[in-house]
Amino acid sequence: MRASGWLRSEWLRRMRSRLALALLVPILVVLAFVALGSGPPVDQPMAFDHDKHTRTLELPCTFCHERVESGAHAGLPDMATCGPCHQEALTGTAEEAELLAAVREERPLVFRKLFHLPWHVYYTHARHVGIAGLDCTNCHGGIAQTTAAPRRPLVKISMDFCLECHRRSGASLDCVACHR
């Protein structure tokens, strides 16, 4: 009887250890991504040339990111944004040929977000760009000068990064201003 009780308690101890390890490993992986400030690389549907659109054509960020001054999210361009200017070849590049084919075939164009803030952080472009008048480079660095879509954010956004900006600009340091 004693051996059976010991075996049962030993089995329970081992199961608890395995369960704790099974829960701990995914949590540590997530924390590592957060600590490093980057998630997995983001692939875009095509190598978008920001530099050509912002410097050469002098398009403002709001042309493609329509809600940058009024929404929580800036918005990403889709076929309704790109299609009107790309009905005919302008450069002859392979990327443009791919875009022209997508326009002709009415295939959707879906760009993916680079920045993913934790669920408990409340950030709105309307407040930072529309009201405070911050320039896109504050958080997005030199993205307007890139010739291909970056796979990771050019600026590491962290709580310290945000707090430093809030201190410099005299913005609220109250936790509930940014955290849910």
C-alpha positions as CSV (number, residue, x, y, z in Angstrom):
1,M,0.0,0.0,0.0
2,R,2.8,2.4,0.8
3,A,4.6,1.8,-2.5
4,S,1.4,2.5,-4.4
5,G,0.9,5.8,-2.6
6,W,4.5,6.7,-3.3
7,L,4.2,5.9,-7.0
8,R,1.1,7.9,-7.3
9,S,2.6,11.0,-5.6
10,E,5.8,10.6,-7.7
11,W,3.7,10.3,-10.9
12,L,1.7,13.5,-9.9
13,R,5.0,15.3,-9.2
14,R,6.4,14.4,-12.6
15,M,3.1,15.4,-14.4
16,R,3.1,18.8,-12.6
17,S,6.7,19.3,-13.7
18,R,5.9,18.4,-17.3
19,L,2.8,20.6,-17.3
20,A,4.8,23.5,-15.9
21,L,7.5,23.1,-18.6
22,A,4.8,22.8,-21.3
23,L,3.3,26.1,-20.2
24,L,6.6,27.8,-19.5
25,V,8.4,27.2,-22.9
26,P,5.7,29.0,-25.1
27,I,5.6,31.9,-22.6
28,L,9.4,32.3,-22.7
29,V,9.4,32.3,-26.5
30,V,6.8,35.1,-26.5
31,L,8.7,37.0,-23.9
32,A,11.9,36.6,-26.0
33,F,10.2,38.1,-29.0
34,V,8.9,41.0,-26.9
35,A,12.3,41.6,-25.3
36,L,14.0,41.6,-28.7
37,G,11.4,44.0,-30.0
38,S,10.7,42.0,-33.1
39,G,8.4,39.3,-34.2
40,P,8.7,37.2,-37.2
41,P,9.7,39.0,-40.5
42,V,6.7,40.3,-42.5
43,D,6.5,39.5,-46.2
44,Q,4.6,41.9,-48.4
45,P,2.8,41.1,-51.6
46,M,5.4,43.1,-53.5
47,A,8.6,45.1,-53.0
48,F,6.9,48.5,-52.6
49,D,9.3,51.4,-53.3
50,H,8.4,54.1,-50.7
51,D,11.2,56.4,-52.0
52,K,9.8,56.6,-55.5
53,H,6.3,57.4,-54.2
54,T,7.3,59.9,-51.4
55,R,10.4,61.6,-52.9
56,T,10.1,61.3,-56.6
57,L,6.3,61.6,-56.9
58,E,6.1,63.7,-53.7
59,L,3.0,61.9,-52.5
60,P,2.2,62.5,-48.8
61,C,1.9,59.6,-46.4
62,T,-1.9,60.3,-46.3
63,F,-2.2,59.4,-50.0
64,C,-1.8,55.7,-49.3
65,H,-2.4,55.7,-45.5
66,E,-5.8,57.4,-45.6
67,R,-6.6,57.2,-41.9
68,V,-3.2,58.3,-40.5
69,E,-4.7,61.5,-39.2
70,S,-8.1,60.3,-38.2
71,G,-8.0,56.7,-37.2
72,A,-6.5,54.3,-34.7
73,H,-4.7,52.6,-37.5
74,A,-3.2,54.5,-40.5
75,G,-4.6,52.0,-43.0
76,L,-2.7,50.2,-45.7
77,P,-3.1,50.8,-49.4
78,D,-5.2,48.3,-51.4
79,M,-6.0,47.9,-55.0
80,A,-8.5,50.8,-54.9
81,T,-5.5,53.0,-53.9
82,C,-2.9,51.6,-56.3
83,G,-5.0,50.7,-59.3
84,P,-5.9,54.1,-60.6
85,C,-2.3,55.1,-61.1
86,H,-1.1,51.7,-62.3
87,Q,-3.4,51.0,-65.3
88,E,-0.4,51.1,-67.7
89,A,3.3,50.5,-67.4
90,L,5.3,53.4,-66.1
91,T,8.7,51.8,-65.3
92,G,8.9,48.4,-66.9
93,T,10.1,46.7,-63.7
94,A,9.1,43.1,-62.8
95,E,7.3,44.4,-59.7
96,E,5.2,46.8,-61.7
97,A,4.4,44.0,-64.2
98,E,3.1,41.9,-61.3
99,L,1.0,44.9,-60.1
100,L,-0.4,45.5,-63.5
101,A,-1.4,41.9,-63.8
102,A,-3.1,42.1,-60.4
103,V,-5.0,45.2,-61.5
104,R,-6.1,43.6,-64.8
105,E,-7.2,40.4,-63.0
106,E,-8.8,42.4,-60.2
107,R,-6.8,40.4,-57.6
108,P,-6.8,41.9,-54.2
109,L,-3.6,43.6,-53.0
110,V,-3.1,43.0,-49.3
111,F,-0.2,44.7,-47.5
112,R,0.6,43.5,-43.9
113,K,1.3,45.5,-40.8
114,L,4.9,45.8,-39.7
115,F,4.0,47.1,-36.2
116,H,2.2,44.9,-33.7
117,L,1.8,46.4,-30.3
118,P,0.8,44.3,-27.3
119,W,-2.9,43.8,-26.8
120,H,-2.9,46.0,-23.6
121,V,-1.4,49.0,-25.4
122,Y,-3.9,51.6,-26.8
123,Y,-2.3,53.6,-29.6
124,T,-4.1,55.8,-32.1
125,H,-2.6,57.6,-35.1
126,A,-5.4,60.2,-34.8
127,R,-4.1,61.3,-31.4
128,H,-0.4,61.3,-32.3
129,V,-0.4,62.5,-36.0
130,G,-3.8,64.2,-36.3
131,I,-3.9,66.0,-33.0
132,A,-0.2,66.2,-31.8
133,G,1.1,66.7,-35.3
134,L,3.9,64.2,-34.9
135,D,5.9,63.4,-38.1
136,C,5.8,59.8,-39.3
137,T,9.6,59.6,-39.0
138,N,9.3,59.8,-35.1
139,C,8.0,56.2,-35.0
140,H,8.7,54.9,-38.5
141,G,12.2,56.2,-39.1
142,G,13.3,56.5,-42.7
143,I,10.7,54.2,-44.1
144,A,9.8,56.9,-46.7
145,Q,13.3,56.5,-48.2
146,T,13.2,52.7,-48.5
147,T,13.2,51.2,-52.1
148,A,11.8,47.8,-51.0
149,A,9.2,46.9,-48.3
150,P,11.1,46.3,-45.1
151,R,10.4,43.0,-43.4
152,R,10.7,44.4,-39.9
153,P,10.1,47.9,-38.4
154,L,12.9,50.3,-38.8
155,V,12.4,51.6,-35.3
156,K,12.1,49.5,-32.2
157,I,9.0,50.7,-30.3
158,S,9.1,49.9,-26.6
159,M,7.6,51.4,-23.5
160,D,10.8,53.3,-22.9
161,F,10.7,54.7,-26.4
162,C,7.1,56.0,-25.9
163,L,7.8,57.3,-22.4
164,E,10.9,59.2,-23.6
165,C,8.8,60.9,-26.3
166,H,6.0,61.6,-23.9
167,R,8.5,63.3,-21.5
168,R,10.1,65.4,-24.2
169,S,6.7,66.6,-25.5
170,G,5.0,67.0,-22.2
171,A,2.3,64.4,-23.0
172,S,0.6,62.3,-20.3
173,L,2.6,59.9,-18.3
174,D,-0.6,58.4,-16.7
175,C,-0.6,54.6,-17.3
176,V,-4.3,54.5,-18.3
177,A,-3.6,57.0,-21.1
178,C,-2.0,54.2,-23.1
179,H,-2.8,51.0,-21.3
180,R,-6.1,49.2,-21.2
